[in-house]
């Protein structure tokens, strides 16, 4: 006996999600059967709406309901700074900090020779065009992750943008706030020492 | 800045699932944005169909697309045995074993005084009616989990059914196949010793 078809299909769909194997997918599917009808309907609607009502901002590449996005169309934001991030998610994380009032640019990836991702596969050309068009931009803050790919992408962008006379900065590396030196990895420690600041 | 509304709603829906907190839900929601449109549509359809196309079998209580379910309406199955399980999921698990050819009865829960679940809250009365109507039934196999609640439910059912002259059996407890005595817990070991069989 097989699972009833709707359940089999739902298990299959759950398995498409990252980090969810057959066992968890089965558990989630049976949980869904017991959920109340409104919750399941809302879930299905949210999925559909995610695909139908969201697009990428034609200026910065961020996920948005309106084009240009909320941030790009906000005149109170500091138009002289653009922060370059890997993913839309990173924009939300930065915004939670409430410390940064400039603009963003979402790359949708990083340079990765291993995965065969070159400069033309990520959202770089639109960044360059944006910098050529807006003379107001004085600083590009590169906020790619502190991974080898993130670093390589940062280096690549710096080389590309600096000649235009725009200041290029990178987020600082060092110890996490509240962390213990004992548990810091060597790379982080080395960055924390070389990037030490005067007190 | 908040997440765009479709994403916020989807995060909320993912958080309704068991074992998924805000961080995982956010990761899944952004993953969904990058999924291809057909996969997302299939996912949404599977969710809707799970609520719309499934019902509980009026005989055994199992989840099914047709009523009575595949198993209850199959004349080749052994009508003299009913296996009582806690959840529909357990029926599928038993069926995978391919060793059992009798019928099932799904309780949709167990007796649990702590959670305030009494006999009237689970699917017991329909089991009793079923036994009264079908004189063919010779054995009820109680396959509730080996938890305190599962055991209590088994005891309760045995007391209820035995007086009618129907044989009541319980799945055996003991060491898992392939397991190491060193790692077995004491309760399991004690059950394995008391339930030892002659070679």
Interface residues (C-beta under 8 A of the other chain):
Chain A: X1 X3 X4 X5 X6 X7 X9 X10 X12 X13 X14 X16 X17 X18 X19 X24 X26 X27 X28 X29 X30 X31 X32 X33 X35 X37 X39 X40 X41 X42 X43 X44 X45 X46 X47 X48 X49 X50 X51 X53 X54 X63 X64 X65 X70 X71 X87 X88 X89 X91 X92 X95
Chain B: X1 X3 X4 X5 X6 X7 X9 X10 X12 X13 X16 X17 X18 X19 X24 X26 X27 X28 X29 X30 X31 X32 X33 X35 X37 X39 X40 X41 X42 X43 X44 X45 X46 X47 X48 X49 X50 X51 X53 X54 X63 X64 X65 X70 X71 X87 X88 X89 X91 X92 X95
